[in-house]
Amino acid sequence: MPSLVEGVVACFKEGCSCSLAILTTYGPLVGMDREAATRNNDLLFWGKGLNGRICDAALAALVVLGLKHRTPLATEDAGERMRRFARLVESCKGSLSCQYVPHSSSTSDPRCLQQIAEILEEVL
């Protein structure tokens, strides 16, 4: 059985955006079906954060972490995991910015997406 990281990369290679690959692969862990993942992906992929350069895979991973670890009584665990994820991405890639703007599956490097998924696995 392929790992979730391998599933993310395979989804990307089949034509999904980086954020959709993360959301469709990890979404079931947080109760998000493919339709919800696609709707949420539109917000991440087209919004690309506030400045248009934030990595949409990293944004999708932050959504997954927030949904997985936030409870009505405690948001501290989710927040700490999200901060840890951001620190690990920044130390690995140098920043949370997308290196592949304008974004397309023909210009993006699946190794970058794999790194994001591996960090998500570590923090999840």
C-alpha positions as CSV (number, residue, x, y, z in Angstrom):
1,M,0.0,0.0,0.0
2,P,1.5,3.4,-1.0
3,S,2.2,5.9,1.7
4,L,0.3,9.1,1.9
5,V,3.4,11.0,0.7
6,E,3.5,8.8,-2.4
7,G,-0.2,9.4,-2.9
8,V,0.3,13.1,-2.9
9,V,3.0,12.9,-5.5
10,A,1.0,10.5,-7.6
11,C,-2.0,12.8,-7.5
12,F,0.1,15.7,-8.6
13,K,1.6,13.7,-11.5
14,E,-1.9,12.9,-12.6
15,G,-2.6,16.6,-13.0
16,C,-3.8,17.9,-9.6
17,S,-2.5,21.1,-8.3
18,C,-0.1,20.9,-5.3
19,S,-2.9,22.0,-2.9
20,L,-5.4,19.6,-4.3
21,A,-2.9,16.7,-4.1
22,I,-2.5,17.5,-0.4
23,L,-6.2,18.0,0.3
24,T,-7.5,14.9,-1.5
25,T,-4.8,12.7,0.0
26,Y,-5.0,13.9,3.6
27,G,-8.6,15.1,3.6
28,P,-10.1,11.8,4.6
29,L,-8.1,11.9,7.8
30,V,-10.0,15.1,8.8
31,G,-13.4,14.2,7.3
32,M,-13.0,16.0,4.0
33,D,-14.2,14.2,1.0
34,R,-13.0,14.9,-2.6
35,E,-15.8,17.4,-3.3
36,A,-15.0,19.4,-0.2
37,A,-11.3,19.2,-1.0
38,T,-11.9,20.6,-4.5
39,R,-14.0,23.5,-3.1
40,N,-11.4,24.3,-0.5
41,N,-8.6,23.9,-3.1
42,D,-10.2,26.7,-5.2
43,L,-9.7,29.1,-2.3
44,L,-6.1,28.0,-1.8
45,F,-4.9,27.6,-5.3
46,W,-6.5,30.8,-6.8
47,G,-5.9,32.8,-3.7
48,K,-2.3,31.7,-3.2
49,G,-2.3,33.5,0.2
50,L,-2.4,37.2,0.7
51,N,0.5,38.1,-1.6
52,G,0.0,35.6,-4.3
53,R,3.2,33.8,-3.6
54,I,2.6,31.6,-0.6
55,C,3.0,27.9,-1.4
56,D,-0.5,26.5,-1.9
57,A,0.7,23.0,-0.8
58,A,1.9,24.5,2.5
59,L,-1.4,26.3,2.9
60,A,-3.3,23.1,2.3
61,A,-1.1,21.3,4.8
62,L,-1.9,24.0,7.4
63,V,-5.6,23.5,6.7
64,V,-5.2,19.7,7.3
65,L,-3.3,20.3,10.6
66,G,-5.8,22.8,11.8
67,L,-8.7,20.5,11.1
68,K,-7.0,17.5,12.6
69,H,-5.9,19.0,15.9
70,R,-8.3,21.8,16.7
71,T,-11.0,21.0,19.2
72,P,-13.7,23.3,20.6
73,L,-11.9,23.5,23.9
74,A,-8.3,23.6,22.8
75,T,-6.7,25.3,19.8
76,E,-3.2,25.4,21.3
77,D,-2.2,22.0,19.9
78,A,-3.3,22.9,16.4
79,G,-1.6,26.3,16.6
80,E,1.7,24.8,17.8
81,R,1.7,22.1,15.1
82,M,1.0,24.8,12.5
83,R,3.9,26.9,13.7
84,R,6.2,23.9,13.8
85,F,5.2,23.0,10.3
86,A,5.9,26.5,9.1
87,R,9.3,26.5,10.8
88,L,10.3,23.2,9.3
89,V,9.2,24.3,5.8
90,E,11.1,27.5,6.2
91,S,14.2,25.7,7.4
92,C,14.0,23.2,4.5
93,K,13.0,25.4,1.6
94,G,14.1,28.8,2.9
95,S,10.5,30.3,3.0
96,L,6.9,29.5,2.6
97,S,6.9,31.2,-0.8
98,C,6.2,29.2,-3.9
99,Q,9.3,28.9,-6.1
100,Y,7.1,28.1,-9.1
101,V,5.0,31.2,-9.7
102,P,3.3,31.3,-12.1
103,H,2.1,27.9,-11.0
104,S,1.4,24.9,-13.2
105,S,2.1,21.2,-13.1
106,S,4.5,21.6,-16.0
107,T,6.7,24.1,-14.1
108,S,6.4,22.7,-10.6
109,D,8.8,20.2,-9.2
110,P,7.2,17.1,-7.5
111,R,10.2,16.9,-5.1
112,C,9.1,20.2,-3.6
113,L,5.6,18.8,-3.0
114,Q,7.1,15.6,-1.6
115,Q,9.1,17.6,0.9
116,I,5.9,19.5,2.0
117,A,4.1,16.1,2.4
118,E,7.0,14.6,4.4
119,I,7.0,17.6,6.8
120,L,3.2,17.3,7.1
121,E,3.6,13.6,8.0
122,E,6.2,14.5,10.6
123,V,4.0,17.1,12.3
124,L,0.6,15.4,11.8
